[in-house]
Amino acid sequence: MATYDLDEQERLDELKAWWKRWGNTMMIGLAVAISVVAGWRYWQNHTLTQSLEAATVYEKLTQSLAAKDPKGARESGAMLIDQYKGTAYAPRAALLLAKLNAEGKDLKSAQTQLEWAVANSKEPAVKDLARLRLAGVQLDQQQYDAALKTLAGSHSDAFAFRFHDLKGDVLLAQGKPADARVAYQAAFSDMQEDNPYRTLVELKLDAMGGAAK
């Protein structure tokens, strides 16, 4: 049997005492750390798998639209929204379904899809585009106050002129030409001179009287 000198025995006794006091806590902490790492790896793998599967379904959706197969497109879109709503593909699918519904004069369903995209998209550009299309659908249904509310939130600078322009359309439909002109002017001012959309806004301003500034 091994023997220890006094200093070695004291260190061993101290280690035993420390382990008796803190050993269980350390083991629990180690177990938690291992669980966290394992959970994180599982989540990463799960997220990657979800994204890859969603990409495949999204491709089927776009193929169905290209083949003018609305039934197939709706099935793929519904699957993305129901089963892959945490991926970036789901809000994009909602935008495509909304366009499909709007073209079919089903504005109510289009509005539902766009509202979902606004609420669930994590990408600012997609969210802004969904809000613009939602406001357009609301305008088509004469939901003027709702459309203005949709347009009132913050948005990226890249979409500023489109928000102002659509706001002008809503205000003009409400019978507020002076306010509409202010919105159109803001849209015109927000655009670069080489923006082809600028000509359209300039025509709206000209039709209302007075030159664009």
KEVEX-382764 format. One line per field, with one value per residue: residue number from 1; x, y, z of N, C-alpha, C in turn. Coordinates in pm, 1 decimal, decimal comma. Layout:
# residues N
i	(NUM;...)
n.u	(X;...)
n.v	(Y;...)
n.w	(Z;...)
ca.u	(X;...)
ca.v	(Y;...)
ca.w	(Z;...)
c.u	(X;...)
c.v	(Y;...)
c.w	(Z;...)
***
This chain:
# residues 213
i	(1;2;3;4;5;6;7;8;9;10;11;12;13;14;15;16;17;18;19;20;21;22;23;24;25;26;27;28;29;30;31;32;33;34;35;36;37;38;39;40;41;42;43;44;45;46;47;48;49;50;51;52;53;54;55;56;57;58;59;60;61;62;63;64;65;66;67;68;69;70;71;72;73;74;75;76;77;78;79;80;81;82;83;84;85;86;87;88;89;90;91;92;93;94;95;96;97;98;99;100;101;102;103;104;105;106;107;108;109;110;111;112;113;114;115;116;117;118;119;120;121;122;123;124;125;126;127;128;129;130;131;132;133;134;135;136;137;138;139;140;141;142;143;144;145;146;147;148;149;150;151;152;153;154;155;156;157;158;159;160;161;162;163;164;165;166;167;168;169;170;171;172;173;174;175;176;177;178;179;180;181;182;183;184;185;186;187;188;189;190;191;192;193;194;195;196;197;198;199;200;201;202;203;204;205;206;207;208;209;210;211;212;213)
n.u	(84,8;51,7;234,4;219,9;375,5;351,6;271,0;169,4;-45,3;-204,3;-276,3;-422,4;-630,6;-748,4;-833,3;-1019,2;-1206,9;-1285,5;-1394,5;-1605,7;-1765,1;-1812,3;-1830,4;-2069,9;-2206,2;-2034,1;-2052,7;-2317,5;-2315,0;-2141,7;-2291,4;-2507,6;-2376,2;-2289,3;-2536,9;-2636,0;-2456,3;-2503,4;-2772,7;-2758,0;-2614,7;-2797,2;-3004,9;-2885,5;-2843,9;-3107,7;-3218,7;-3074,1;-3157,6;-3433,0;-3423,0;-3312,2;-3506,5;-3723,8;-3635,7;-3651,8;-3928,4;-4009,8;-3901,3;-4064,5;-4300,2;-4247,4;-4206,8;-4458,7;-4605,5;-4486,4;-4568,4;-4828,8;-5000,4;-5210,1;-5322,3;-5119,6;-4931,1;-5055,6;-5070,9;-4798,9;-4725,5;-4887,9;-4779,3;-4523,9;-4584,3;-4721,0;-4552,4;-4290,3;-4258,3;-4070,5;-3859,4;-3689,8;-3819,6;-4094,0;-4236,2;-4184,4;-4318,8;-4576,6;-4605,2;-4603,8;-4830,5;-5021,9;-5010,5;-5100,0;-5360,8;-5462,5;-5455,0;-5649,4;-5869,4;-5935,3;-5926,3;-5951,7;-5830,4;-5575,6;-5508,2;-5499,5;-5277,2;-5073,0;-5078,5;-4990,8;-4730,7;-4618,0;-4627,2;-4462,8;-4220,8;-3868,5;-3694,2;-3613,0;-3648,1;-3826,8;-4041,4;-4108,0;-4184,1;-4404,9;-4573,9;-4620,0;-4759,5;-4974,5;-5097,2;-5171,2;-5362,9;-5549,8;-5621,0;-5744,4;-5970,6;-6097,7;-6030,5;-5930,8;-5830,7;-5709,6;-5512,9;-5352,1;-5260,2;-5110,0;-4906,4;-4784,3;-4586,9;-4233,4;-3980,7;-3740,0;-3494,4;-3468,4;-3719,1;-3866,5;-3968,0;-4165,9;-4346,8;-4433,5;-4547,5;-4758,1;-4904,0;-4988,8;-5165,9;-5365,8;-5459,2;-5552,3;-5762,0;-5924,3;-6022,5;-5856,9;-5680,5;-5481,2;-5325,0;-5247,4;-5084,5;-4867,9;-4761,6;-4693,3;-4500,4;-4305,9;-4234,4;-4129,9;-3909,7;-3752,7;-3638,6;-3373,4;-3254,2;-3231,7;-3408,4;-3653,3;-3912,8;-3963,6;-4065,8;-4332,5;-4438,5;-4398,1;-4576,2;-4816,5;-4806,5;-4807,2;-5059,8;-5212,5;-5171,5;-4929,9;-4574,3;-4339,8;-4115,4)
n.v	(-118,5;221,1;485,5;808,1;1121,5;1366,4;1622,9;1555,7;1393,0;1575,8;1746,4;1567,7;1509,4;1759,5;1785,8;1575,7;1670,9;1906,3;1803,8;1656,4;1857,7;2019,6;1853,4;1729,3;1953,4;2039,0;1821,0;1835,0;2083,3;2024,2;1833,2;1989,4;2168,8;1993,5;1911,9;2152,1;2205,2;1978,0;2020,9;2258,8;2175,9;1994,3;2168,7;2327,7;2136,1;2059,3;2302,6;2340,3;2115,7;2169,3;2401,7;2308,7;2123,2;2294,3;2453,7;2277,7;2233,2;2492,9;2527,2;2351,7;2493,2;2728,4;2607,6;2502,2;2735,8;2839,2;2647,2;2701,3;2586,3;2617,6;2472,1;2291,3;2481,1;2606,9;2395,6;2341,3;2590,2;2608,2;2400,1;2497,6;2718,8;2598,6;2389,1;2477,0;2729,0;2870,8;2917,3;3112,3;3079,9;3052,7;3309,5;3417,6;3236,1;3295,7;3549,9;3486,1;3324,0;3509,9;3684,9;3510,7;3465,5;3726,8;3776,8;3600,8;3731,7;3694,8;3867,7;3874,6;3637,4;3687,1;3907,6;3789,6;3617,0;3803,1;3951,6;3753,9;3718,8;3968,0;3959,3;3744,4;3740,7;3766,2;3912,9;4236,0;4349,8;4172,6;4191,6;4464,3;4463,7;4294,1;4450,4;4668,1;4541,5;4446,1;4685,7;4773,2;4581,7;4631,9;4889,9;4834,0;4714,6;4920,5;4981,9;5218,0;5354,2;5140,7;5074,9;5304,8;5285,6;5051,8;5143,4;5326,3;5247,0;5206,6;5180,3;5055,1;5264,8;5210,2;5140,7;5366,7;5561,3;5415,0;5360,5;5620,8;5690,2;5503,1;5574,8;5822,5;5740,9;5618,6;5835,2;6000,7;5844,9;5867,7;6115,5;6332,3;6534,0;6733,4;6637,5;6403,6;6495,5;6594,6;6356,3;6228,1;6407,7;6370,5;6108,5;6147,7;6308,9;6134,8;5967,3;5869,5;6041,0;5871,0;5671,4;5467,9;5463,8;5715,4;5874,2;5793,8;5880,7;6151,4;6202,4;6166,4;6382,0;6595,1;6559,6;6644,8;6907,3;7163,4;7166,2;6900,4;6894,7)
n.w	(0,0;-86,3;61,5;224,7;279,6;541,3;439,3;188,5;265,3;397,2;187,7;33,0;208,9;220,8;-42,0;-53,9;129,9;5,1;-228,2;-121,9;-35,6;-264,0;-482,8;-583,7;-676,3;-878,0;-1053,5;-1125,9;-1252,6;-1463,0;-1597,5;-1677,1;-1848,2;-2048,2;-2142,3;-2242,8;-2452,9;-2609,6;-2665,1;-2809,4;-3035,1;-3136,6;-3197,0;-3392,6;-3594,7;-3637,0;-3725,9;-3962,5;-4106,7;-4126,7;-4282,3;-4523,3;-4603,8;-4628,6;-4838,2;-5050,5;-5065,5;-5121,9;-5373,3;-5514,3;-5492,7;-5645,1;-5891,9;-5939,5;-5966,4;-6197,2;-6375,5;-6387,6;-6199,4;-5971,8;-5759,6;-5678,6;-5604,5;-5388,9;-5209,6;-5156,3;-5053,9;-4826,3;-4678,1;-4621,6;-4458,8;-4248,6;-4153,1;-4168,3;-4061,8;-3919,5;-4086,6;-4343,0;-4576,8;-4547,8;-4503,8;-4756,7;-4915,5;-4834,0;-4945,0;-5218,6;-5235,1;-5162,9;-5380,7;-5577,9;-5487,2;-5498,9;-5772,6;-5843,5;-5756,9;-5495,4;-5250,0;-4975,5;-4879,6;-4975,0;-4821,2;-4566,2;-4594,3;-4636,5;-4400,9;-4229,9;-4323,7;-4262,9;-3985,3;-3925,0;-4064,6;-4042,5;-4179,0;-4269,4;-4530,5;-4659,6;-4485,8;-4519,4;-4790,0;-4774,7;-4618,1;-4788,3;-4997,6;-4854,4;-4774,1;-5026,2;-5098,9;-4901,0;-4975,4;-5221,4;-5124,6;-5014,2;-4755,7;-4613,1;-4380,5;-4247,9;-4433,6;-4428,6;-4168,8;-4187,0;-4348,7;-4188,3;-4008,4;-3920,7;-4175,8;-4412,5;-4572,3;-4840,3;-4928,2;-4890,3;-5077,2;-5204,2;-5001,8;-4943,4;-5190,1;-5217,4;-4996,6;-5083,0;-5285,6;-5132,0;-4977,7;-5180,6;-5274,9;-5058,8;-5091,1;-5036,3;-5174,5;-5134,3;-4918,8;-5036,9;-5241,2;-5095,1;-4998,7;-5240,3;-5330,4;-5137,7;-5198,4;-5454,9;-5397,8;-5254,0;-5434,4;-5659,3;-5951,9;-6168,7;-6124,2;-6252,9;-6158,4;-6079,5;-6281,1;-6301,7;-6056,4;-6091,0;-6298,5;-6161,5;-5987,4;-6170,5;-6281,6;-6074,0;-6068,2;-6083,4;-6065,1;-6002,3;-5726,0)
ca.u	(0,0;133,2;240,0;227,0;431,0;248,8;218,9;86,8;-168,1;-287,6;-333,5;-522,7;-746,8;-814,0;-901,5;-1137,6;-1304,6;-1339,2;-1482,5;-1726,1;-1850,5;-1847,3;-1829,7;-2202,7;-2236,4;-1956,1;-2107,2;-2442,5;-2277,4;-2086,5;-2403,4;-2583,5;-2295,8;-2295,7;-2673,1;-2647,7;-2381,6;-2576,8;-2894,6;-2721,9;-2581,8;-2922,7;-3081,0;-2819,1;-2874,0;-3250,9;-3240,3;-3020,2;-3246,6;-3556,5;-3396,4;-3293,6;-3636,7;-3806,0;-3587,2;-3705,9;-4072,1;-4022,3;-3874,6;-4187,1;-4396,8;-4216,6;-4228,9;-4603,7;-4649,5;-4439,6;-4647,8;-4968,4;-5067,7;-5241,5;-5346,9;-4989,7;-4866,4;-5120,0;-5032,3;-4659,9;-4723,8;-4948,0;-4683,8;-4417,5;-4636,4;-4761,4;-4446,1;-4158,1;-4282,6;-3952,5;-3757,8;-3707,2;-3899,7;-4237,4;-4291,2;-4178,5;-4429,8;-4698,8;-4610,8;-4641,9;-4970,3;-5103,6;-5016,6;-5186,2;-5498,5;-5503,3;-5481,4;-5775,5;-5971,5;-5964,7;-5848,9;-5956,3;-5725,1;-5448,5;-5481,8;-5461,0;-5140,4;-4981,3;-5073,4;-4905,9;-4592,8;-4574,3;-4612,5;-4368,1;-4092,3;-3757,7;-3611,8;-3673,7;-3689,9;-3946,5;-4149,3;-4148,3;-4256,0;-4534,8;-4656,2;-4662,1;-4862,5;-5092,3;-5163,7;-5232,9;-5483,7;-5644,6;-5669,8;-5838,0;-6093,9;-6143,6;-5997,3;-5834,2;-5764,8;-5623,0;-5398,4;-5264,2;-5197,3;-5008,8;-4795,9;-4733,0;-4473,5;-4099,2;-3941,4;-3604,5;-3484,8;-3481,4;-3861,3;-3932,9;-4045,8;-4283,8;-4441,7;-4492,1;-4630,0;-4881,5;-4979,5;-5055,7;-5278,9;-5471,4;-5514,1;-5629,3;-5885,9;-6005,0;-6067,7;-5768,8;-5577,2;-5369,0;-5240,1;-5191,1;-4974,5;-4754,0;-4704,9;-4629,6;-4380,1;-4206,6;-4187,9;-4047,1;-3785,0;-3674,9;-3583,4;-3265,9;-3304,5;-3234,1;-3506,2;-3763,7;-4038,7;-3977,2;-4150,4;-4471,3;-4478,8;-4402,7;-4701,7;-4923,1;-4798,2;-4849,8;-5204,7;-5276,9;-5142,2;-4805,4;-4459,7;-4272,9;-3999,2)
ca.v	(0,0;341,5;570,0;950,7;1202,4;1446,3;1727,2;1491,3;1346,6;1692,9;1790,8;1470,1;1529,8;1884,5;1756,3;1495,5;1757,7;1997,8;1725,8;1620,3;1976,1;2077,4;1755,0;1713,5;2076,1;2036,2;1719,5;1889,1;2186,7;1959,4;1770,6;2097,8;2218,5;1892,5;1916,9;2274,6;2184,6;1879,7;2085,6;2355,7;2101,8;1939,7;2279,1;2363,9;2032,2;2067,4;2422,6;2314,7;2019,8;2241,2;2494,0;2230,9;2068,5;2407,0;2495,9;2182,8;2261,5;2623,4;2504,2;2292,8;2601,8;2812,2;2526,0;2493,7;2865,1;2849,2;2554,0;2745,5;2483,4;2684,7;2374,3;2247,0;2594,9;2628,1;2284,3;2363,8;2709,3;2574,6;2316,7;2584,0;2801,7;2513,9;2302,6;2538,9;2871,9;2933,7;2939,9;3232,8;3046,5;3060,3;3440,2;3432,0;3156,4;3371,9;3656,6;3426,7;3281,5;3631,7;3730,7;3415,9;3491,7;3857,8;3760,0;3528,9;3820,7;3655,0;3965,7;3840,8;3539,0;3755,6;3989,5;3698,9;3571,2;3916,2;3980,3;3650,4;3748,6;4084,2;3919,7;3634,8;3755,7;3820,6;3990,7;4367,6;4373,4;4091,9;4250,4;4588,5;4429,1;4240,9;4563,2;4743,1;4465,3;4443,4;4815,7;4776,7;4499,2;4706,6;4999,1;4775,9;4681,8;5048,2;4986,5;5326,5;5377,0;5025,4;5086,8;5409,7;5231,1;4957,1;5219,9;5423,7;5196,5;5232,7;5098,1;5083,3;5377,1;5161,2;5132,4;5489,7;5625,5;5333,5;5383,1;5754,3;5687,9;5430,3;5659,3;5921,5;5675,1;5598,4;5966,9;6047,6;5766,6;5920,3;6249,2;6430,0;6559,8;6813,6;6545,9;6307,8;6561,7;6598,6;6220,6;6205,9;6489,4;6302,4;5993,3;6200,3;6360,3;6023,3;5884,7;5918,7;6086,7;5762,1;5570,4;5470,1;5484,9;5859,5;5929,5;5764,7;5971,4;6286,0;6211,9;6183,8;6519,6;6681,3;6546,4;6715,3;7048,9;7207,2;7085,0;6827,7;6967,1)
ca.w	(0,0;-96,1;182,6;195,2;388,3;609,6;350,1;86,0;328,0;424,9;60,2;-5,6;296,1;178,7;-168,4;-22,0;196,1;-97,0;-318,4;-47,5;-26,3;-392,6;-590,5;-644,7;-750,6;-1000,5;-1142,8;-1180,3;-1348,3;-1581,2;-1668,7;-1741,2;-1959,8;-2154,6;-2196,9;-2321,8;-2576,8;-2689,3;-2711,8;-2912,0;-3156,6;-3189,4;-3255,5;-3517,5;-3694,1;-3666,4;-3805,7;-4096,0;-4172,8;-4158,7;-4392,1;-4646,4;-4642,5;-4671,6;-4970,1;-5147,0;-5079,4;-5187,8;-5514,8;-5569,9;-5501,4;-5761,7;-6011,7;-5959,6;-6018,8;-6335,1;-6455,0;-6374,0;-6120,2;-5845,4;-5653,5;-5630,5;-5538,9;-5258,2;-5121,7;-5114,6;-4970,1;-4697,2;-4605,8;-4571,2;-4350,5;-4136,4;-4101,1;-4173,3;-4040,8;-3862,0;-4189,6;-4424,1;-4694,4;-4519,5;-4541,1;-4903,0;-4967,9;-4807,4;-5046,0;-5346,7;-5225,6;-5163,1;-5519,3;-5647,6;-5444,9;-5549,5;-5916,1;-5852,4;-5698,7;-5357,0;-5174,3;-4833,6;-4854,6;-4997,8;-4702,6;-4456,6;-4618,5;-4619,1;-4256,8;-4170,2;-4362,1;-4184,8;-3845,1;-3903,0;-4132,5;-3963,7;-4270,8;-4289,0;-4668,9;-4684,3;-4406,0;-4585,1;-4912,0;-4733,7;-4572,7;-4906,8;-5068,7;-4768,2;-4787,1;-5157,7;-5092,2;-4818,1;-5059,9;-5318,4;-5052,6;-4957,5;-4612,9;-4620,4;-4251,4;-4222,4;-4524,5;-4375,8;-4048,1;-4232,9;-4406,6;-4091,4;-3931,9;-3972,8;-4289,4;-4458,2;-4666,2;-4977,3;-4962,5;-4846,2;-5183,6;-5234,6;-4893,4;-4963,8;-5310,5;-5189,3;-4903,5;-5167,4;-5352,1;-5032,6;-4943,6;-5295,9;-5275,5;-4948,3;-5124,9;-4971,6;-5275,7;-5081,8;-4842,2;-5132,1;-5311,3;-5003,3;-4997,0;-5370,1;-5335,4;-5053,8;-5276,4;-5564,5;-5340,8;-5200,3;-5542,2;-5744,0;-6081,5;-6266,4;-6084,0;-6350,5;-6087,5;-6056,1;-6387,1;-6267,3;-5948,3;-6149,2;-6372,3;-6062,5;-5939,3;-6280,2;-6296,2;-5963,2;-6083,3;-6022,0;-6098,3;-5893,5;-5672,6)
c.u	(88,1;126,9;258,6;299,3;322,0;188,2;127,5;-46,6;-261,7;-353,3;-443,1;-648,8;-823,0;-892,9;-1027,9;-1246,8;-1370,4;-1435,8;-1612,4;-1823,0;-1901,7;-1860,1;-1963,0;-2239,6;-2161,9;-2011,3;-2236,5;-2411,8;-2222,7;-2196,5;-2485,9;-2508,9;-2301,8;-2432,7;-2692,1;-2577,6;-2455,0;-2704,1;-2867,5;-2689,4;-2706,5;-3000,8;-3019,4;-2851,5;-3020,5;-3280,6;-3191,8;-3110,3;-3376,5;-3536,3;-3381,9;-3426,0;-3727,1;-3765,4;-3643,6;-3854,5;-4093,3;-3996,5;-3996,7;-4294,4;-4371,5;-4236,9;-4377,5;-4657,7;-4608,7;-4521,7;-4796,9;-5054,0;-5100,4;-5265,9;-5214,7;-4917,4;-4924,8;-5082,1;-4890,6;-4651,1;-4779,2;-4852,3;-4571,8;-4464,8;-4669,7;-4643,5;-4308,2;-4166,9;-4163,4;-3842,3;-3788,3;-3797,4;-4049,9;-4296,1;-4288,1;-4290,5;-4561,4;-4715,2;-4657,4;-4786,9;-5063,5;-5119,0;-5109,6;-5332,5;-5549,9;-5535,9;-5612,0;-5891,9;-6014,8;-5881,7;-5846,6;-5845,8;-5587,3;-5410,5;-5435,8;-5316,0;-5039,8;-4970,0;-4983,9;-4758,4;-4537,0;-4543,9;-4497,0;-4232,5;-3989,3;-3664,5;-3678,7;-3724,9;-3817,7;-4065,5;-4200,5;-4229,8;-4395,0;-4628,1;-4705,6;-4775,2;-4990,8;-5169,2;-5232,6;-5362,9;-5590,7;-5703,4;-5772,5;-5971,9;-6153,6;-6128,5;-5890,4;-5759,3;-5668,0;-5497,8;-5300,0;-5192,0;-5085,5;-4884,8;-4724,6;-4609,6;-4339,5;-4066,6;-3801,3;-3606,2;-3506,4;-3627,3;-3935,8;-4021,2;-4171,6;-4389,6;-4510,8;-4588,3;-4763,5;-4968,4;-5054,5;-5177,1;-5396,7;-5539,3;-5597,5;-5762,0;-5979,9;-6060,9;-5987,2;-5652,3;-5457,4;-5271,5;-5173,1;-5071,5;-4849,1;-4683,1;-4632,8;-4498,7;-4268,0;-4148,7;-4093,0;-3910,4;-3694,6;-3604,1;-3467,0;-3322,3;-3314,2;-3331,3;-3624,4;-3899,7;-4068,3;-4070,4;-4297,8;-4521,1;-4488,7;-4531,4;-4820,0;-4925,1;-4846,3;-5001,3;-5280,0;-5251,3;-5014,9;-4693,0;-4403,9;-4148,6;-3890,1)
c.v	(123,0;420,3;714,2;1019,5;1293,8;1550,4;1668,6;1446,2;1462,7;1742,8;1696,4;1485,7;1654,8;1862,1;1675,9;1582,0;1851,9;1925,3;1688,2;1737,6;2022,9;1976,6;1741,1;1834,8;2080,0;1936,6;1768,1;1995,4;2129,6;1896,0;1875,0;2149,3;2122,6;1895,5;2038,9;2259,2;2087,4;1940,2;2184,1;2286,4;2043,5;2050,3;2323,5;2263,8;2037,4;2186,9;2402,7;2220,0;2087,2;2331,7;2420,7;2174,1;2179,9;2455,3;2405,2;2209,4;2393,8;2611,0;2442,8;2400,4;2686,4;2735,8;2515,8;2624,4;2881,5;2760,4;2587,9;2636,9;2542,2;2588,1;2326,4;2357,2;2616,7;2516,6;2303,8;2484,9;2682,8;2490,2;2401,7;2665,0;2718,3;2442,1;2367,2;2689,4;2944,5;2961,9;3066,9;3207,2;3065,6;3198,4;3465,6;3353,2;3230,7;3485,7;3601,4;3381,4;3402,5;3686,0;3641,8;3441,7;3624,6;3850,4;3685,1;3603,5;3778,1;3743,8;3935,1;3741,4;3601,1;3838,8;3903,6;3652,7;3683,4;3956,3;3879,1;3679,4;3866,2;4043,4;3822,7;3650,0;3819,6;3906,2;4124,9;4390,8;4297,1;4149,1;4379,9;4560,2;4375,3;4353,2;4647,0;4671,1;4456,2;4574,7;4828,1;4697,9;4569,3;4824,0;4947,4;4741,4;4803,8;5053,3;5094,9;5350,1;5263,1;5033,3;5191,5;5362,2;5133,6;5030,3;5308,9;5377,1;5229,9;5136,6;5137,7;5196,5;5332,2;5156,4;5263,0;5549,7;5546,5;5348,6;5518,5;5754,7;5618,5;5507,5;5767,7;5862,8;5657,7;5732,0;6023,3;5974,8;5814,2;6058,7;6357,5;6462,1;6639,6;6725,3;6444,3;6368,6;6569,0;6462,1;6191,0;6285,0;6426,7;6182,2;6039,3;6244,4;6248,7;5942,1;5951,9;5953,8;5974,4;5650,6;5575,6;5494,3;5633,5;5924,2;5909,5;5860,1;6114,2;6307,0;6232,6;6327,4;6618,1;6679,2;6624,0;6866,3;7088,2;7112,1;7013,3;6905,0;6868,9)
c.w	(0,0;32,0;141,4;310,7;439,4;516,8;243,5;142,4;355,5;296,3;13,2;78,0;257,1;50,1;-144,1;39,8;94,8;-188,9;-250,3;-43,7;-162,2;-507,1;-662,1;-728,4;-883,1;-1101,0;-1207,2;-1285,4;-1476,6;-1664,8;-1743,1;-1863,7;-2077,6;-2222,7;-2286,5;-2456,1;-2668,9;-2747,4;-2823,7;-3043,1;-3221,0;-3260,8;-3387,7;-3627,9;-3735,8;-3757,3;-3948,7;-4174,1;-4216,2;-4279,5;-4524,7;-4696,4;-4695,9;-4810,2;-5079,8;-5172,6;-5153,2;-5337,6;-5583,7;-5587,3;-5625,4;-5892,9;-6042,8;-6015,9;-6164,5;-6428,4;-6452,4;-6308,1;-5982,5;-5729,3;-5592,6;-5555,6;-5399,5;-5159,7;-5068,6;-5021,7;-4831,9;-4613,0;-4545,7;-4450,5;-4227,7;-4070,6;-4095,9;-4149,0;-3980,3;-3962,6;-4268,0;-4544,8;-4671,2;-4551,5;-4691,9;-4969,7;-4948,8;-4908,6;-5180,8;-5346,0;-5228,3;-5304,8;-5600,6;-5614,2;-5499,1;-5698,2;-5939,6;-5790,2;-5558,3;-5263,9;-5025,2;-4797,6;-4874,3;-4876,5;-4585,2;-4472,2;-4593,4;-4472,6;-4186,5;-4200,5;-4282,5;-4041,1;-3823,5;-3971,2;-4040,2;-4050,1;-4299,5;-4431,0;-4702,9;-4609,0;-4470,0;-4710,7;-4879,1;-4689,6;-4690,4;-4979,8;-4986,0;-4777,8;-4921,8;-5161,9;-5008,2;-4895,3;-5159,1;-5254,2;-4982,8;-4805,2;-4593,2;-4489,0;-4218,0;-4309,1;-4474,0;-4250,5;-4085,8;-4283,9;-4305,4;-4015,3;-3995,5;-4086,4;-4332,3;-4561,1;-4810,3;-5023,2;-4934,5;-4954,9;-5216,3;-5125,6;-4910,4;-5083,0;-5284,9;-5090,0;-4981,2;-5237,5;-5255,8;-4999,3;-5058,4;-5303,6;-5165,0;-4978,9;-5055,7;-5066,3;-5223,7;-5004,0;-4934,2;-5205,3;-5224,1;-5001,5;-5128,3;-5380,9;-5252,6;-5127,9;-5386,4;-5512,9;-5291,8;-5307,9;-5613,1;-5881,8;-6183,8;-6229,0;-6181,3;-6286,2;-6069,5;-6158,7;-6355,1;-6158,7;-6001,0;-6228,0;-6277,8;-6011,7;-6046,6;-6296,5;-6188,1;-5970,4;-6012,4;-6051,9;-5976,5;-5852,5;-5633,5)
***
